Amino acid sequence: MKPSSAKNIFIGLAWPYANGSLHLGHVSAFMGADIIARYYRLKGDNVLFVSGSDCYGTPIAVEADERGISPAEIADKYHAEFKETLINGMGFSCDIYTRTTTEHHARVVQGLFLELHKKGFLYTKKEKALYSPFLKRFLPDRFVEGTCPKCGFGEARGDQCDQCGSLLDPLELKNPRINPKILTHRGKLTDADVQLETRQSEQFYLKLSALERDLENFVSTKSDLWRVNASSFAKGFLKQGLNDRAITRDTDWGVPIPIAGYEDKKIYVWFEALTGYLSASKLWAEEKGQSEEWKDFWHNDEAIHYYVHGKDNIPFHTIIWPAILLAEGKLHTPDRIISSEYLNLEGKQFSKSRAWAVWLPDFLANFEAETLRYFLVMNGPESSDANFVWSEYSNLVNGELIGTFGNLVNRVLTFGKDKFPDGLNFPTALNKESKELLLLAGETFSSAGRLIEDGKFRAAFRAVLNIAENGNRFVNKSEPWHKIKDETKKGEVEDELAVMVHLIRVLAVLINPFLPRTSEKIHGFLGLGTKELKWAYPEPNKLQKIISASPLFKKIEDEQIDKQLSRLKDALRSHT
């Protein structure tokens, strides 16, 4: 039973395109969502954490064309892989992880489409569009590449420029051309085959211009709670003025338009996929047998909505999705936007085409997920671009995570179990050092909690590691391995060890949002469960037994790192 003061916390994790394996850059943008969800659950709040695979959209269609198979085959393959690697592999605690190709999702998307149409926020108009005579079809966004009109980047996509982040239309591109990926299996082509024409096509538009004032008010009210990159982008975008934007496309892959006469078109992914947050919430409620429970989060002004995503998703979560919600009129708009910057790999951008990436399935096959969670919290692109360097990953894990945190837990519990097999009695009175150490640990719940709520995960975890560092200093100063040799000091050793074991128990609570499996392992060492765990200082047990003790993490060997660097060098050579 949740306390009456419990808050309703909604967390929307950006839905990854199901067109290829996730790499560490994706994971770095996603991590914060799970940390926030776990933290608020520990606080006793009502949490709804949703995500899923974006199975429509042109990235999947492009990938399918490149391979000469159906988009459904691509989507099925990677949706299954995402569930395995994110949920089972990384331990993401989604309340529901679904996909956009369900009938349920289509019904919710179509319902929202019709609601906005009824309210006058959707209209049709004929527009110019790029058409391929060779393919005998219109080419939507990612089927087209060209030069960005804003920054001059030569490989901009027809929907967005990866270089400057600008939202684009294929017609805006300079020197537009067919995305070469969709031509790979079509044999040798002539210059005439790849030429594009401009033809007329009728589409539905979202009347963003009518929502400009509401969006300005929304951004000015909410953006102080967003990360700087999201706030800056939204304010800059609004200054340019809002143009209405097409929300349908000439494609055969997507959610059908629920209006007669438009059967050959589909609802565009940036409207459809964003609605996944709502459709997933409704599906979660239905699967619980409480079909109206989603309203506790979406029809509740007191709810708090978090959205967690990468930098390239900022336009959609700061402008487009709020516009859709404002047009609907009853649904809760975003409160906090946790938008990451970019993660590079060994100083270069992740690149699927050049195989310059660390793929999540490969990483999980060779390294522990908890070490990646740790690294991405401590060295991820939280407020600026970051760099995944294999040697730095190894050094940080072996040094700080194992050398500081893991060493404290292992040596205290191993020594305590060996010397006090019947358990440790917590002292009735604490000396000055013990009081200060436990006071610091207790205060960290409040300070680290506020940082987590603000999306400052690195600072929050640093505060937790600071306790471990102080704990190591305490142990080094007390030197129980020497004192235990003197029978008259056995009671003193027991008191100090009991304090340290309790400190480790406190640490196991504090690390839970960041390293949940490590938290469970430590609680298991102490014969304690995590089912009733709370984000609060736990009262010491009068007698604390140590059931077992073993190293928390495996040391990363130089050979493992050399193997990964060799693979990257091979990829670089083969693509130059």
Secondary structure, DSSP 8 states (H G I E B T S, - for coil): ---TT--EEEEEE---BSSS--BHHHHHHHHHHHHHHHHHHHTT-EEEEEEEEB--SHHHHHHHHHHTS-HHHHHHHHHHHHIIIIIIIS----SEEEETTSHHHHHHHHHHHHHHHHTT-EEEEEEEEEEETTTTEE--GGGEEEE-TTT--TTEESSB-TTT--B--GGGSEEEEE-GGGGTTS----TTTT--EEEEEEEEEE-GGGGHHHHHHHHHHHGGGS-HHHHHHHHHHHHT----EE-EES-SSSEE-SSTT-TT-EE-HHHHTTTHHHHHHHHHHHHHT-TTTTHHHHS-TT-EEEEEE-GGGHHIIIIIHHHHHHHHSSS----EEEE---EEETTEE-BTTTTBS-BHHHHHHHS-HHHHHHHHHHHS-SSS-EEE-HHHHHHHIIIIIIIIIIHHHHHHHHHHHHH-TT-EE--SS--HHHHHHHHHHHHHHHHHHHHHHTT-HHHHHHHHHHHHHHHHHHHHHH-HHHHTTSGGGHHHHHHHHHHHHHHHHHHHHHTTTT-HHHHHHHHHHTT--STT--SS-----SEE-------SS----HHHHHHHHHHHHHHHHHT-
